[in-house]
Structures are given as C-alpha cells and as structure tokens.
Amino acid sequence: MTAVLDQVKNAAYASVGVNLLVTDAIVGRELPAPEMVAEHITIARKQATEALTDLRARTEPRVQKFEARFPGQVAEVMATNRTKAWDFIGINAPKAAKVATSAKKAPKKPAKKATATKA
C-alpha cells in the first residue's frame, strides 16, 4: 500500500508543479510561496520539470515524424510553435538524433527491352 500512496503523492506533486510552472511562465518570474509550503512547492516544481522533460523526450520523435508528412511551410510552422510552447514553460529539448525527413524512393523498374519483330 505504501507504493501506491507514494505514486499518488508523486502524481499530486507533479500536477501541482505543472500548474506552478505554467503560472510562473505567464507571470514571467517564479512566484514566492508562503514559508509553510515552500518545501512542498520546491518538490512540486522539481517533479513537474522531470515529468515534462520525460514527456517531451518520449513525444518528440513521434511529433517530428508527424510533421514530416506535411508540406515544408506547414511543418516549419508546427515545429516553431511546438518549440515555442516548450520553451515558454522552460522545458529543454531532448538530445536525440533527428528524424530523416526524406521520402522513401520507389525502386526503379528495369526498362523494357525493345523487341525486334521479323516481318
């Protein structure tokens, strides 16, 4: 039962921390906390940052593949806005290999041989 309670506590810290991170980003600075909850606020912000960093690391490759399906300008706008949202909250991009955006080339078919017909 202790493991379940720890998971619930961590989830609560992370959800409160995400709200704090977004609020801090909107205000433009880290909001001060009352002394009696300052320790909890620090833990919440830390766990939210870890959770969001993990989320971005897991979703980034899939999103890049998805964006590669669109025309260049549309994909560019999608990527720009996505990174702006993450940067606004303060979550750094994961360090991973970039997904190739080139389309698969169809295999070349051998040219038909001209057959000479005897008349």
C-alpha positions in Angstrom: 0.0 0.0 0.0 2.9 2.3 0.6 4.0 2.2 -3.0 0.5 3.2 -4.2 0.5 6.1 -1.8 3.9 7.2 -3.0 2.7 7.1 -6.6 -0.4 9.2 -5.7 1.8 11.7 -3.8 4.2 12.0 -6.7 1.4 12.4 -9.2 -0.1 15.2 -7.0 3.2 16.9 -6.7 3.7 16.7 -10.5 0.3 18.1 -11.3 0.6 21.0 -8.9 4.1 21.6 -10.2 2.9 21.8 -13.8 0.4 24.4 -12.7 3.1 26.3 -10.9 5.5 26.2 -13.9 2.8 27.5 -16.3 1.8 30.2 -13.8 5.5 31.2 -13.4 5.9 31.3 -17.2 2.8 33.5 -17.6 3.8 35.9 -14.8 7.4 35.9 -16.1 9.1 35.0 -12.8 9.0 32.4 -10.1 6.2 33.3 -7.7 7.1 33.3 -4.0 5.5 30.7 -1.8 4.4 31.0 1.9 7.0 29.6 4.2 4.8 26.8 5.5 4.5 25.3 1.9 7.8 26.4 0.4 9.4 22.9 0.7 6.4 21.3 -1.0 6.4 23.9 -3.8 10.1 23.2 -4.4 9.4 19.5 -4.6 6.4 20.1 -6.9 8.3 22.2 -9.3 11.2 19.7 -9.5 8.9 16.8 -10.1 6.9 18.7 -12.7 10.1 19.6 -14.6 11.2 16.0 -14.5 7.8 14.7 -15.7 7.6 17.2 -18.5 11.1 16.6 -19.7 10.4 12.9 -19.8 7.1 13.6 -21.7 8.9 15.7 -24.3 11.7 13.1 -24.7 9.1 10.4 -25.4 6.9 12.5 -27.8 9.5 14.5 -29.7 10.5 11.7 -32.2 6.8 10.9 -33.0 5.9 14.6 -33.4 8.9 15.1 -35.8 7.7 12.1 -37.9 4.2 13.5 -38.0 5.4 17.0 -39.0 7.5 15.4 -41.8 4.2 14.4 -43.5 3.2 18.0 -44.1 4.5 20.4 -46.8 7.6 22.3 -45.8 6.0 25.6 -44.7 3.3 23.9 -42.6 5.8 21.6 -40.9 8.0 24.6 -40.2 5.2 26.5 -38.5 4.2 23.4 -36.5 7.7 22.8 -35.3 8.2 26.5 -34.4 5.0 26.7 -32.4 5.7 23.4 -30.7 9.2 24.5 -29.6 7.9 27.9 -28.5 5.4 26.3 -26.2 8.0 24.1 -24.6 10.5 27.0 -24.3 7.7 29.2 -22.7 7.4 26.6 -19.9 11.1 26.1 -19.7 11.5 22.5 -20.7 14.6 21.8 -22.7 14.6 19.7 -25.9 15.9 16.1 -25.5 19.2 15.3 -27.1 18.3 12.7 -29.7 19.1 12.0 -33.3 17.0 13.9 -35.7 14.4 12.0 -37.8 15.2 12.0 -41.5 12.5 13.9 -43.5 13.3 12.5 -46.9 10.6 10.4 -48.5 11.2 6.8 -49.5 12.1 6.4 -53.1 10.3 3.8 -55.1 12.6 1.1 -56.5 13.4 1.6 -60.2 11.8 -0.7 -62.6 14.0 -2.1 -65.3 13.4 -0.5 -68.7 11.5 -2.6 -71.2 13.7 -4.1 -73.9 12.7 -3.3 -77.4 11.9 -6.5 -79.2 12.6 -6.6 -82.8 9.9 -8.3 -84.8 10.7 -10.0 -88.0 8.4 -9.2 -90.8 
